[in-house]
Amino acid sequence: MTVDFSIQNGIAKVLLDHRPLNILSEKVKEELTEAFHIIAGNSEVRVILFVAEGDHFSCGANLKEFPDRIANKSAGEVWTRGHEMLAEVMNAPQPTIAYIQGNALGGGAELASAFDIRIFSSTAQIGYPEVLRGVFPGNGGLERLIFLVGPAKAMDLVLTGKPISAEKALHIGIASEIVESSDGLRKAEELAQYMANLPGVTLKAIKKAINLYTYDSSTYMDKGKELFYMLHETQDVKEAVSAFLEKRVASFVHK
């Protein structure tokens, strides 16, 4: 297995280990899809942290698979499976965090973009070099990129295929935060634990509310109201208010 995960203290930590380049072969994409599908349905998980082992986040697709893809005319199936993988990441009800180090290229850039919070190492770079291979991003990451940075910047990145630095990724909205390389993973883990200590039902509701408004603002008033009302019925909102009034630290049960 190149993809594994563990659950502790409300955090599902997903590890990709396909070193040295963490190439996203079809098998690896299948493992990622399955892992996120399982984690999404686990009520004990409040936050998902994704980490790639080694020097690079992921350098993208396995080009050795392309000749068979072309010969077998299976590009449509590859497109569908890739979109299924990214959908599992983006549709997880729990907040997701990714730590991006080294190179995040092609399919690796698509995968990085799918997370809610994207923490970049100061030495990381991200790019979409598919044009150099005669194609374009096909895992759902093109759509996600347009959403994050807008069509004009997406055009520049995908038409040229040139990678950009962590600083530029932060400037245009791909990176959420930049941290020093020597301290990056620890910072990501600390953020995951901080969030996991917050009321889990509220984290899910906030993520859902933001996505509702983003993708279908016309229904947000009613659906957002339902979420807002639901939170006022939880044990955690009562505990949070009591703790504030009693000047003590809240003890959440995530219900």
N, C-alpha and C positions, 0 to 999 in steps of 0.2 A: 504493500500500500504506500502510495506517495502522499496521500492525504489522510490525516488522522486528527482526532479532536478529543479533548478532555473537558470535563465540567467540574468546576470547583468554585465555591462561594458565589454562585449565581452567574459565573462567567463561563461561556463555552469558548475555549481557545482552540482555534483551527490552525493546524500546521500543514504547510505545503513543503515537502522535502523531495525535490526532484533535481538536486544539484548536479552540475554547477550553475545551470541557467534557469532552472525551474520552468522548463518548457511545458507548455500546455498541450500535450498530446490529447487525442480523443479519449484515451483511457483516463487521463488526469482530469479532464473536464467532466467525465462521467462520475468520478469519485467526488469531485467538488459538488456536483449537483446533488448527489445522494447525501453527502454530509450535511449540507445546509437544509435539505428537506427534513432530515431527522431532527436536527437542532431546532428548527422553527417550531416543531410540534412539542418540544420539551418544556413543560410548565416551570421547571426549575431554573431555566436559563433566562436571565434578565438582560444580559449584554453579550454580544459576540465579538471576539477579538480575533482577527486574522493575521497570521505571521508567516512569512516565507523564510525558510532557513537559507543560510549562506550569504553570498555577497550581493545577490540580485533578487529583486521581488519576482519578476518573471520576464523572460525575453520573448515570450509569445509562442506562436504555433510551432509545431514540429513540421518543418518544411519537407522532411523525408516522407510525410504522409500525402503530400500534394500529388505526386504522380499517380497513385492509386485513386485519389479523389477525382482527378481529371479523367482517368481511364474508365472508372466505374460510373461516371456522371453522378456522383453522390454529393455534389456541393450543396444541393438543397437540403439534404439530410444533415449535413454539417452545420448549415445555417440554423436549422431548427434546434438541434442539440445545443449549439452555442447560446442561442437565445434562452433556452430552458435553464442553462446554467446561470446566466446573469439574472434571470427572473427569480431564481431561488434565493440568490443573494439579496437582491433589491426588495423582494417581497417578504423577507423574514420580518415577523412582527416586532422582534427585538431590535434595539439600536445596534448598528454594526460599526466596528472600528477596524481600520487596516493600517498597518505600519509598512511604509514603502521605502525600501533602501535600494541602492544601486540602480539598475535599469528596470524600468517598467515599460516594455515595448510591445507594440502590436496587441495581441490578445492579453498580454500582461497589463497594458495600459487600460484596456477595456475592463478587465477584472478590477483593477485598482479603483476605477471611477465608480464602480457599482456600490461602494460602501458609503454609509451615511457620513462618517468622519474619516478623513484621509490624512494621516500624519506622515509627512515626508521627512526623511533624513535630509540634512543640509546638502549632502553630496548626491542625492538622487536625481535622476532625470527620467522624463516620461516622453513617449513619442508614438506615432502611428505610421510606421514605415511600410505599411501594406502596399502602397502605390508602387514601391520599388519591386514588389513581387507580382505586380499586375492585378491586384485586387484592392478591396477596401475592407474596413473592419466589419466583420460579419457575425459577431457574437451578441450584438445588442449594444455594444459600446459606442457605436457611432451616434445612435439615438440619445444615449446618455450624455455623450460629449456635447451635443448640440444643446441639450437641456442645461448643462452646467455652464457653458461658456458662450452660447449663442452661435448662430450660423456663420457669422463672419470669421470669428476666431477658429471655429471648427474647420472651415474651408482652408484656412492657412495651414493648420496643423496636418490635416489629412491629405491635402493636395501636394504639399511639399515633402511630407514624410520626415521632416527634421525634428529631432528631439528637443525638448526645452528643459531648462534647469528647474530645480525646486522653487527658486525665487519667482520665476515667471509663472510656474504652475499655481503658486499662491496668488499672484497678482490677477490672473484671469479666472480664478475660481475652481481650479481642479484640486489643488491642495487646500486642506482646512487649516493646517499648521505646519511649521517647519521646526525641527528640533536638531540639535547637534548629533552627528552620527554616533558618537561614543555613548550617548545617553538616550538614544531614540527609543529603543525597545522598552526600556524601563519607564519612560514617560507614557508610552502607549498602555503599558500594563497598569500604571497608576491611574490613568484616566478610566480604564475599564473597571477597575475596582471601585473608584469613586462613584461611577455611575451605577454599578451593581448594588451599592449601598442605598441608593435612592429607591423610592417605591416603584417596584417593577411594573405594576399595572398602569401607573402614570406615565412611565417611559414609553410603553407601548401606545398609550392613548395620544401622547404628544406626537410620536412618529406618524401615527395614523392620521391625526388632524392635519399635520403639515402636508402629507401626501394627498389627502383629500382635497385640500385647498389648491395645491399645485396642479393636480391633474384633472380636477373637476370642480372648479370653484362654484359652479351653479348649484351644486347640491350641498355645499359646505354649511350653510346656515342651519339646515335641519340636522345633518349628520354630526356636525360639530357640537350642536346643542345636546344631542344624545350622548356624545362622549363626555361632555362637560357635566351633564346630570349624573351619568354613571359614576364618575369619579367622586362626586359628593355622597355617594352611597357606600363607598369603600371604607374598610377599617382604617386604612392608612391615612385618609384625609382627617379622620377624627383624631387619630394619634398625632398627626403633625400639628394640628391646632392645639391640642392639649399640651403637647411638649413645648410649643411656643409660649403659651400662657403660663406654664409652670416653670419656664426657664430651664429646661432640661433637653438632653439630646433625644430625638425621636427614635423609637424602636419599631421599624416597619416590618410587617408580616407579608407584604406584597399581595394583599387581597383587599 
